[in-house]
Amino acid sequence: MSTLKEIKCGQTVKVKKIDGAGAVRRRIMDMGITKGSEIYVRKVAPLGDPIELTIRGYELSIRKADAEMILVE
């Protein structure tokens, strides 16, 4: 498994696990990123932060630090 931060632009992945604890984990899950959901990586900024995703029919931008906590396959 790899983290969402390592995924290249244009790939679709499936969430396997969300690391982290407390408020950070809850915030990620509140954005719709839950186990089993599919994520399409639309864009990655030149320096890698932020990452633009399409998940559950809407577009979302997240930070590299948050993307490191999301394990995907």
C-alpha positions as CSV (number, residue, x, y, z in Angstrom):
1,M,0.0,0.0,0.0
2,S,1.1,3.6,-0.6
3,T,-0.1,6.9,0.6
4,L,-2.3,9.3,-1.4
5,K,0.7,11.7,-1.5
6,E,2.6,9.3,-3.7
7,I,-0.1,8.8,-6.3
8,K,0.5,10.5,-9.7
9,C,-1.9,12.8,-11.5
10,G,-4.6,11.0,-13.5
11,Q,-4.7,7.9,-11.4
12,T,-7.8,6.4,-9.6
13,V,-7.2,4.7,-6.2
14,K,-9.3,3.1,-3.5
15,V,-8.9,4.1,0.2
16,K,-7.8,1.2,2.4
17,K,-7.1,3.0,5.7
18,I,-6.9,6.4,7.3
19,D,-4.0,6.9,9.8
20,G,-4.0,9.6,12.4
21,A,-6.1,10.2,15.4
22,G,-8.6,12.5,16.9
23,A,-9.7,15.7,15.2
24,V,-7.4,15.3,12.1
25,R,-8.9,11.8,11.3
26,R,-12.4,13.1,11.9
27,R,-11.9,16.1,9.6
28,I,-10.6,13.8,6.8
29,M,-13.6,11.5,7.2
30,D,-16.0,14.5,7.3
31,M,-14.7,15.5,3.8
32,G,-16.0,12.2,2.5
33,I,-12.7,10.3,2.4
34,T,-13.7,7.0,4.0
35,K,-12.5,3.4,3.7
36,G,-13.5,1.9,0.4
37,S,-14.2,5.2,-1.4
38,E,-12.6,5.8,-4.8
39,I,-10.4,8.9,-5.4
40,Y,-9.3,10.3,-8.7
41,V,-6.3,12.5,-8.5
42,R,-7.0,15.5,-10.8
43,K,-4.1,17.8,-10.3
44,V,-1.0,18.1,-8.2
45,A,0.5,21.6,-7.6
46,P,4.2,22.0,-8.8
47,L,5.5,21.8,-5.3
48,G,3.1,19.0,-4.3
49,D,0.8,21.1,-2.1
50,P,-2.2,21.1,-2.5
51,I,-3.5,18.0,-4.3
52,E,-6.8,18.3,-6.1
53,L,-9.1,15.2,-6.0
54,T,-12.5,14.1,-7.3
55,I,-14.4,12.0,-4.7
56,R,-18.0,11.1,-4.5
57,G,-18.9,13.5,-7.3
58,Y,-17.3,16.6,-6.0
59,E,-13.9,18.2,-6.1
60,L,-11.7,18.6,-3.1
61,S,-8.2,20.0,-2.4
62,I,-6.1,18.6,0.5
63,R,-2.7,19.3,1.9
64,K,0.3,17.0,1.5
65,A,0.3,16.4,5.3
66,D,-3.3,15.1,5.1
67,A,-2.6,13.0,2.0
68,E,0.2,11.2,3.9
69,M,-2.3,9.9,6.4
70,I,-4.5,8.2,3.7
71,L,-3.4,4.7,2.7
72,V,-4.6,3.7,-0.8
73,E,-4.2,0.8,-3.2
